[in-house]
């Protein structure tokens, strides 16, 4: 009986972290938002472009991606996309369009 209890405890300890990780991943996805960027002269040859850890889906010069919903992530995603695509002329999301001064900063760093 003692071994059965130990086995059940071990099995539960192995399953709980995985469930916790799944819950954390789901919570992270809930905080993600869809953003749209209009890129500069380097239009992607493929409809899907991966820039660092963000997957962008592009049609013409309009690209969309799901990113975390915070200002630092927006700025970092804009900067990295601008560096790869030759600039970003517009960056919009649920919080609205990125202000001109932030967009300038994003493009200056490329």
Secondary structure, DSSP 8 states (H G I E B T S, - for coil): -HHHHHHHHHHHHHHHHHHHHHHHHHHHHHTEEEEEEEE-S---SSSEEEETTEEEEEETTEEEEEEESSHHHHHHHHHHHHHHHT-EEEEEETTEE--HHHHHHHHHT-
